[in-house]
Amino acid sequence: MYSHSQDIAYARSIIDTLSSPSFDGRGYVNDGDNKAASFIAGEFCKFRLKSFSRDYFQAYTFPMNTFPGKVEATINGKPLKAGEQFQVWSAAPTINSLFKLEELKGKNITDPKRFKRFVARNHAGKFVMVDKKGITDKHLLSRLDSLKYTNFLNASGLIFISDQKLVWSVMAGQQARNYAVLDIRREATPKKPRNIALDIQSSFVRVHEARNVIGYVSGKVQPDTFLVFSAHFDHLGRMGNTVYYPGANDNASGTSMVLDLARYYSQPVNQPYYSMIFLCFSGEEAGLLGSTYCAEHPIFPLKQVKFLLNIDMVGTGSEGITMVNATIFKDAYRRMVKINADNEYLMAVKERGESCNSDHCPFYKQGVPAAFIYSMGKEFTEYHNPDDKSSLLPLSEYKDIFRLVRDFMDGMKGQDKR
Ligand SMILES: [Zn+2]
């Protein structure tokens, strides 16, 4: 039994579960994303949410290059730590060999003649290590970045030296190339790099079956009008059999809030005025694929959606939240700011303009009033790395963000009586 509107223990337990190793980073290896979809549907079931079809699922497919097996790199005979010291580009092929290393840095980049000479050399069978340190010329930098896609050196592979914590990402539909690209942390590279041994197994999955999870609570007064809470539950999955990306903040946090809201509104005493839809997307990390599919193949009439609020990364909050599309939906933004001030929930509700950076975007493109909120704060900055885990995620303002979005949606009623 619970009488309080929300209970952070529930959110924490959901985040713990979704970011645990058994969900494989909610990606494509071991069907991690589908394990998460089934788990979320189980929660919907507990709350007795209604469904628009015979179950809560909306299925679709996309192609994805994956790393289900070994991902190992050894430089000058010293093994590197996957995920932390090195990462492979999501379009890397299967590769198992030793390669000579060549360095591309300093004057070989900045002196046009020397750069030309370097490019003209034969790099076949070698890996070129690109060090952008000290390069400020934008044109040169973008030339070097384009190497990743064009491999104009015709090398067997490329290595980019990174001075920052590594940030991994995935992309749908990219078949493995015939060359590999790696990012390696500077401190993991030797003074005189000679060779690199790689053992990388990649597997291109032509048809990955993914599912969105969709449920709703009927409105008490106007059930044919919908308010929508959405969040993506997928993450990056695995980069090899030893590294997985927990994605606690991105976006087990938002998923837990949507489930928590579903739990709240499913209690008879909290039955909403309008119908309330709870939309959990897959395929976000692969390019907003789940939300795009859902917006283009809607299973509820989009014209009847009064507002969609997307929640993506809400594990912090010491500096408040930001609302994307605030400058488009000014009334909604002003109301959010007022509710926040009246209740002294958060430090700030900052405004931001249009940005197609999360799952609100495909709906916004279809004409649905939609905004996206994320939390801000320096108390947690892990992003797309193996440290985005529940044990480190503070959930500083979880409760107040929950209250704010709940009050915001509840305040939608009467907005149409003008
Ligand atoms: Zn992400």
Boltz pocket constraint, residues with backbone or C-beta under 6 A from the ligand:
constraints:
  - pocket:
      binder: B
      contacts: [[A, 250], [A, 285], [A, 384]]
      max_distance: 6.0
